[in-house]
């Protein structure tokens, strides 16, 4: 019953990504090779042990604690490190990784398992506050607390992009499970409020917004990265100069968030 398109798509994306990374850095290409082998092993083990996705639902609380632990790992002194102002990396010997990426998977499995078990009770919305009909709080609190905790930790680590992405994932899963548009509306309002609050509280968000709006006025400073990427797009045209060609190293941090420009 597995979807036959997922594996070839993953292989294609991994292959293209490897070629681009190898173009930028031999060291990073070696690391990518290691993680590719680890991913293949993880894929085979998953197929061996998880015969049906619904089997994972029985371990939903385990996934919650695993996800919460992974999220907090970068905050542990000695192993957590900050890169670019965000404390999302963990270094254990020669191994460097972002535990938050694995935490998102674990928490998404928790949300899916919890909603599968309680979707009718949450969708029923038997309580009323003013014009709004809401579910019984004992069904809504566990998943809301898990979501709030995850977002709060991500904000504390200044991983704001992941916090907003995770918020969107939660909102969409609530909508899919309950088939009630009100969750999308509430999610949109809270998303806008969170983005505005983050802009007011964090200087890094203000800087990124101002650079996004006008990188050219800060070409000699924080706008240089974006401006160089713009030049790359202009030079490469719609189809690019060709895989493995061009001069991506002229973008200072092409190996991090500018893989598309590269």
WOGIQUI-V874720 format. One line per field, one symbol per residue. burial: + if it has 9 or more other C-alpha atoms within 8 Angstrom, else -. A space follows every 50 residues. Layout:
burial: ???
This chain:
burial: -------------+---+++++-+-+-++--++--+-------------+ -----++--+--++-+++-+++++----++++---++++++----+-+++ -+++++++++++++++-++-+++-+--+----++++--++--+--++--+ +-+++-+++---++-++++++++++-++-+--++--+---+------++- ----++---++--++--++--++++++++--++--+---++------+-- +--+---++-++
